[in-house]
């Protein structure tokens, strides 16, 4: 029971940090929401987006059934976000909330409630 509460507390803390980021860097967050929404619309894994943003290895999340041309367009959009002058603020937030995982962090970005994400392991 304690770990469930801690998980929910971590989600609330991440949501609060995202709100602070949105308040302090609205243009960055607007671009972030655009890329997160695109990720959702293309049915790509949020871990793929997170890996691209953080320059991590991709094998676990790399899409297998997406046309190369679509993937190139998507990667250009992510690169546009990475080129934002304040991207370090987002990367620091992602590192801080590494336990929350990219999928839940990005769903919080889209407005998901922490209570709905707590304990959910299906989302990638």
Secondary structure, 3 states (H helix, E strand, C coil): CHHHHHHHHHHHHHHHHHHHHHHHCHHHHHHHHHHHHHHHHCCCCHHHHHHHHHCCCCCCCCCCCCCHHHHHHHHHHHHHHHCCCCHHHHHHHHHHCHHHCHHHHHHHHCCCCHHHHCCCCCCC
